[in-house]
Amino acid sequence: METLIAQILNGLSLGSIYALIALGYTMVYGIIQLINFAHGEILMIGAYVGYFSVAVLGLNIYMALLLSMFVSSLVGVLIERIAYKPLRKSGRLSVLITAIGMSLLLQNGGLIVFGTDFVPFPQVIERIPYRLFGGRFVVTSHQILIFAVSILMMLLLQYIVGYTKIGMAMRAVSYDKEAASLMGINVDNVISFTFVIGSSLGAVAGVLLGLYYQTIHPLMGFMPGLKAFVAAVLGGIGVIPGAMLGGFLLGIIEALVSGYWSTTYKDPVVFVVLIVILIVKPTGLLGKNTSEKV
């Protein structure tokens, strides 16, 4: 039982990061039905901005997070305006290929700019163990920070989407772009703002991954990006609560596989989960079947 609880706590920390990344996927998909496969590289850029903010500029972790969010959101908007906007009326295959191309471009650009070495991420807070229930369970200060920041970002996103004018505009555009445009909503600005939020969440996830694994490298966003995509599909792509649920479930599954089986199989199991969910419930756990008018 003690091992089970310990692995669940580890899974919640890692799953909260997956949930943040999955939210970026699901928001963009909900607005323009695009799987932004370059989202993992936005995560990588945010991690490196966080690294330079702490190691070079001497900022604390919270200022580093804000700077990472700002830079990553700019990169996200540039990608949307340069790569995706000209193809908005093209077929989905063209946009998908472009997204994969942007991912490869940013990966190789990162290798050129940052090099191929793993870089130790500054440990901005002391890794203090906290013993719970008479010392039976241990939670570290890093796990608490990662979980707290992730939950705060999720709550902020829920507030923006549910209780602000821009959130109302985002929901309107997700339902019907043409009708939203006729009602006076600037669809281009709404889409750009969606990329700002998604990229900001990716940046936070990148910094938290640096704290979690204690290293960063230019290809660090590839596998977490794929796993977060699986989490988004698991919960229901395009559904914000589904992305959160999928992220936490995937983190717990990965932690349990690592703890009770082997770390060698944690990645294959993730994609087995994807295959199973696509066969059993393609819309995801919280997704709904929708009929398309012809």
Beta strands, then each sheet from edge to edge (+ up, - down):
strand 1: 119-120
strand 2: 129-132
strand 3: 137-140
strand 4: 215-216
sheet 1: 1+ 4-
sheet 2: 2+ 3-
end
